[in-house]
Amino acid sequence: MSADINITVIDREGQQHQLIAPTDMNMNLMEVCKSYELPVKGTCGGMAMCASCHCYIDSNHLLNEPSEDEEDMLDQAFFVENNSRLGCQIFMSSHLEGLKVTLAPESD
């Protein structure tokens, strides 16, 4: 049984990237994107204290509800939509096979 899943990330220029993400290393989406050198800053190191890993969930995967900290950070972020999440709060697991996300525009 493979401990890897396939996810799709659409960058800010609209280019689609097929990524392989391990599910046995407790990595989150932000860390996976950074490992592929996609433009995700992760300024706070994954503590839900910035929105530099803000993304849109494009697939119909069932995710854990956002924590209060994540909701508070999204309340302060730019370009928030109904499907907005912080990548640092989405941990890779087998049920996320086929996950598709789009990186949110930067606020700069």
N, C-alpha and C positions, 0 to 999 in steps of 0.2 A: 504494500500500500504506500503510495507516494505521499510525502509530507509537503508537497508543493501544490499551489493552485495557480491558475492563470487568471490574470486581471488585465483590464484595458484601462489605460489612462490617456485622456485627451488633453494635450498641453494647451497653453494660452494662445498658441498660433493655430490651433485646430488640428494639429498632427496627432494621429493615433499611435500609441505605443503598447505593444503586447509585452507584459511583464510576467515573470514567474516569481511567485512569492512563497517563501517557506512558511509553513504553519507550525513548525516545531521550535521556533526561535523567539517567540513572544514579540515579534516585530509588528509595528503598526504601519498603516498606509503611508504616513509621512516618511518613515524610515526606509520603506521599500522604494518610494519615489526617489529619495536622496541617493540610495545605493545605485540607482540607474542614472544618476546625475540629471534628473529632471529638475526644473526650477521651483523647488519647494524649499523654502528657507528653514522652517522649523526653528525659528529664532529662540523660542523659550525652551527648546529641548524636549517637547512633548508633554508639557505640563498644563495644556489648555489655558495658557496665559497670554497668548497672542493669536492672531488669526492668519499667520503666514502660511499655514497648511490648509486653508479654507478650500473646500471642493464641493462639487455637486454630485450627488449619487444619481446616476442615470439608469441603473438597473433596478429591478424589483426585489432586491435582496432584503430579507428581514434583518435589521440591525438592532443592537441594543439601543434603548432610549438614551438620548443625550443626557449627560450629567448636568447638574445645576451649574457647575463651573463652565461646561461647554456652552450651555444656553446663554449664560451671562456674557461669554466672549463673543458669541455670534450676534448678540444684541448690539455689540459695539463695532461689528465688522461692516465693511462695505459690500455691496452687491449680494446681499443675503437673499436667498430664495427658499421656498418650502422644502427643497431637497438639500439644503446646505448642511454640511457637517465639517468638523475639524478632522483632518486625516490622522492626527496623532491619537485620536480617540477610537479609531477603527482598527482593531487588532486582527491580524490574519488568522483565519481558521477555515477548516474544510468547507463549511457551509457558505463561504464567500467565493467559491469557485465561479468564475465567469463575471465577477464584479466589474462594473463599468462606471468610471468616474470622470469628471471634467474638472480641471484645475480652475478655480475662480480667478477672475481678473485681479491684478494687484491694485492696491489702493493708491499707489504713487501716480 
